[in-house]
Amino acid sequence: MPAKSYELHGVRVLECAAEEPALRSSQDAVAVIGEALAAGAGLVVIPAGRLDPGFFQLRSGMAGEILQKFVTYRVRLAIVGDLSELVSRSATLRDFIYETNRGDAIWLLDDLGEVAKRLAQRGAGPGPA
């Protein structure tokens, strides 16, 4: 199933399919960002399962490398899925998620309902309209 694009609270969203290959590098992130920009999307939604497990091991540097690409290209990112098991094993990851979710550029949320709620509260923000 391919990615789908739609409007949500005035923001063009590119929702990536769970079945696509895992994101493992900044090059993978740039490919998704390119797809988002082609669709005019200011927000990309990626299922947590699409991220290589190394992404959630913060010392690997993979998360920083991938997230920096989204920030650089001014495309917001929402990673959605239940991360409670990973968070229960890593206070560092828990703190990272808490701090990241305080901003407008990157969110790690449980589901699309939380994404919609944040967009309704915060509006269009950075990135293409």
C-alpha positions in Angstrom: 0.0 0.0 0.0 1.5 3.3 -1.0 1.7 6.5 1.1 -1.4 8.6 1.1 -1.7 12.4 1.2 -4.6 14.4 2.7 -5.4 17.6 4.6 -5.8 17.6 8.4 -6.6 20.8 10.2 -5.2 22.9 7.3 -2.0 20.9 7.1 -1.1 18.7 4.1 -0.1 15.3 5.5 1.8 12.5 3.9 1.0 9.3 5.7 3.5 6.5 5.0 2.4 2.9 4.7 3.6 0.5 7.4 4.5 -2.1 4.7 7.3 0.0 3.1 11.0 -0.7 3.8 12.4 0.4 7.2 14.1 3.8 7.5 17.7 3.1 8.4 19.7 6.2 7.3 19.5 9.8 6.4 19.3 8.8 2.8 16.1 6.9 3.5 14.8 10.0 5.3 15.7 12.2 2.3 13.7 9.9 0.0 10.6 10.3 2.3 11.1 14.0 2.5 11.3 14.2 -1.3 8.0 12.3 -1.5 6.5 14.7 1.0 7.7 17.8 -0.8 6.4 16.5 -4.1 3.0 16.0 -2.5 3.1 19.5 -0.9 3.0 18.0 2.5 4.3 19.9 5.6 3.9 16.8 7.9 5.0 13.2 7.4 3.4 10.5 9.5 5.5 7.3 9.8 4.5 4.2 11.7 7.0 3.4 14.4 7.4 0.0 12.9 8.9 1.5 9.8 11.9 2.6 11.8 14.9 0.4 12.1 15.2 -0.8 15.8 18.5 1.0 16.0 16.6 4.3 15.8 15.3 3.8 19.3 18.8 3.1 20.7 19.8 6.7 20.9 23.5 6.1 21.3 23.5 4.7 17.8 23.1 8.2 16.5 20.5 7.0 13.9 17.6 9.0 15.4 19.6 12.2 15.4 20.8 11.6 11.8 17.3 10.9 10.5 15.4 13.6 12.5 18.0 16.3 11.6 17.1 15.7 7.9 13.4 16.5 8.6 14.3 19.6 10.6 16.8 20.8 7.9 14.2 20.4 5.1 11.5 22.0 7.4 9.1 19.1 7.1 7.5 18.1 10.3 7.5 14.4 11.4 5.1 12.4 13.5 6.2 8.9 14.4 3.1 7.0 15.5 2.8 3.8 17.4 3.0 2.2 20.9 6.5 2.8 22.2 5.6 2.0 25.9 7.7 -1.2 26.0 10.8 0.6 24.7 10.2 3.5 27.0 9.8 1.2 30.0 13.3 -0.1 29.3 15.0 3.3 28.7 14.7 6.4 30.8 16.8 8.1 28.1 14.3 7.3 25.4 11.5 8.4 27.7 13.1 11.7 28.3 14.0 12.1 24.6 10.3 11.6 23.6 9.1 14.0 26.3 11.4 16.8 25.2 10.8 16.1 21.5 7.1 16.3 21.9 7.3 19.7 23.5 8.3 21.2 20.1 6.5 21.5 16.8 8.9 19.8 14.4 9.0 16.2 15.6 6.4 14.2 17.6 6.4 10.6 18.8 2.8 9.8 19.5 0.6 6.8 20.1 -1.8 7.2 17.2 -3.2 9.5 14.4 -5.8 10.8 16.8 -3.0 12.5 18.8 -1.5 13.9 15.6 -4.9 15.4 14.7 -5.3 16.9 18.2 -1.8 18.5 18.1 -2.5 20.0 14.7 -5.8 21.4 15.9 -4.0 23.0 18.8 -0.9 24.3 17.1 -2.0 25.0 13.6 0.1 24.9 10.4 3.5 25.8 12.0 6.8 25.4 10.0 7.0 23.6 6.7 5.1 23.9 3.4 1.5 24.8 3.7 
